[in-house]
């Protein structure tokens, strides 16, 4: 389906759609013995002027939409699902019900999927391309491919006096804070050792962590296009100084530590136009068993209570190779101090088991300006992208 | 002569013989909205649940002409065509290829609007396998159409409110995605 016409639609204009009249002809005929076998197969199409699809039961429409969703499950065909959600209110609601979140389905469907937690059982394979002070995130469309992927997010670097900002946007051509495609930003300190991830929209506003629900409405308080801190990343040298790999620590404010267990990480369901004055209502759900987390603006990474902490998996020194090595399952082909795997830190109360550590995010170099990025529950593509940029751009422990 | 009578007698079943018909096969008669009358072979008619229910559950005599006020003549022709083929293929062990070829031909000359009307009818008549097939065919058709065309086809309007419309617009790049990997 083409969406060009939607961009030309103005408010209040409904195009040339019209409804056909539906005439029911009730011919309760008499019991007749005039049996005439019709063998002529040339049917008259003008008869169909009297039938109207608009009167068909919603379950039929649902059947059709479900089939589209099921058959177009990978990109680029997945665009058809997005297009169907743009036809009208009814279609949109139905399609949003049919489409499951990435956590459940393992698929990215709408732009909001980038703010929702990744799949539970496997790593979603993406890749990042670096070009001229900017980074571009793509979804890999084929196993281990780093070409021809589906574009997801772009990040543009802006160096300032005391820090560096990376603006993250859905729009690859116009990466700025000033439009509705602005998703969030990553801010680095002067040394490039501490980073903060900011979300353009709040995930919670001091409310208890709510249960994941696919119909949960987004809360949008009246604040300007936002800067809501949702994560902090810190880099340190390890005891071996710059001869060893760096130590990474990520604290994700918006995700409660219990999310690491089979639990529930908060997830967003709609982008809300930061310029809109409306405040959608939030149906309150009871908080999941676990500490309540409140997000306050400007909170620094001092307090980690109840927030998810990720640390990089320590590589092992392989004597025969004279190198530090991590098992990336062939997803990474070039050695680099920027390569990492993040796992849940024991600080979360999760038992540390080095043999079976669940990698939540991994990133590594495969080419001069190409990096693979694989992520899964409980982080989102947006958070993963920001964390990876911080590693790729961080200068610590680099010769 | 007595032999033929015996033959006729042995074929006759308990539930109302349609004696008026000349040949030995039982026929069910329906009349569509536009007044056309169709003779269906019993085994084909019984594929159509609404007809089956009418005659079997209510024990109505086969002499009754069943009215189908929501069905047009041309639609009935197509439904009969599909059900007849389905019955024929039921007895075949390896009918997959033949079924696929038949299905392709079946929808080949149907406009999208006709396809929609026929789907509606299959739903009304309660022929599940035909309905499944047609829903699939409709979904294939929608995918390649402009959103305005789809709205007109389905008789729906762009009824998004401002907030929703902004979201829809924001999703537009994902809705007509082309995989251009060029960076700037």
Interface residues (C-beta under 8 A of the other chain):
Chain A: X1 X2 X3 X4 X5 X6 X7 X9 X11 X13 X14 X15 X16 X17 X18 X19 X20 X24 X25 X26 X27 X28 X29 X30 X31 X32 X33 X34 X35 X36 X37 X38 X41 X43 X44 X45 X47 X48 X50 X51 X52 X53 X54 X55 X56 X57 X60 X61 X63 X64 X65 X67 X68 X71 X72 X75 X76 X77 X79 X80 X82 X83 X84 X85 X86 X87 X88 X89 X90 X91 X92 X110 X111 X129 X131 X132 X134 X136 X138 X141 X147 X148 X149 X150 X151 X170 X171 X172 X173 X180 X181 X270 X271 X272 X273 X276 X278 X280
Chain B: X20 X21 X27 X29 X31 X33 X34 X35 X36 X37 X38 X39 X63 X64 X65 X67 X69 X70 X72 X73 X74 X75 X76 X77 X78 X81 X111 X113 X114 X116 X117 X119 X120 X121 X123 X131 X135 X136 X138 X139 X142 X143 X144 X145 X146 X147 X148 X150 X151 X152 X153 X154 X155 X156 X157 X158 X159 X160 X162 X163 X164 X165 X166 X167 X168 X169 X170 X171 X172 X173 X174 X175 X176 X177 X178 X179 X181 X183 X184
